[in-house]
Every structure is written in C-alpha cells, then in structure tokens.
Amino acid sequence: MKYRTGWIVLLILAILTPLGIIAAGGAWGEWDLDGVRDRAGFVPEGMRASTDGRTESPFKEYTVPGLDRSFFHEGLGTIITAILGAGITALFAFAVARIARHGGIS
C-alpha cells in the first residue's frame, strides 16, 4: 500500500493524544475568547462575531458523550475524536487532490 506508513503514523499520533489530558496547562491555540484576551490583550472583532461567545463542536473538549466518566474513558474519547478528525481531514485532502489531478468531479 502506497500510504501505509502515513496511516500508521497518524494512528500512533492518535493513540498518543490522551497525553494532552495530563499535560500542564491547556493545548496551545485552543482558547476561548477570555483566553485570547488574556494572551493577546484583545479579542479580534471577527473572532468575537463568528463565535458570539459560543463554542459549536460535536465533541466538546474532545470527549464523546458517555465516555467521560473516568480518566480511561476520557482518554478513549480523545483517541476516538483524534481518529475521526484525522480521518475526515485525510479524506478531504484526498478528495481535493483527486479533483485537482483529474480536473473535476467524476
């Protein structure tokens, strides 16, 4: 398989994602509006307008509903969301590359 090594690397990274749960502090760049204000001193108008103070996410805080009872379940939920995110991103990139290579959708 041509992409086997890449898929293995993505799987290993997905399995390692729960290490972020025990890391001190939060993940870089995943701040709410208050976090941005604390770090930058202001909140960009576009960011404020696009969020209206809400966070829209199917997997809030990288948890899967029902898998947030314990550290183990939280880690498993994080792995699932990592695999889903990487898979969706890879499929999108594959689709864009295919369209660019063949000059359209067929």
Helices and strands as residue ranges (DSSP letters): H 4-16, H 19-22, H 33-40, H 45-51, G 60-62, H 71-102
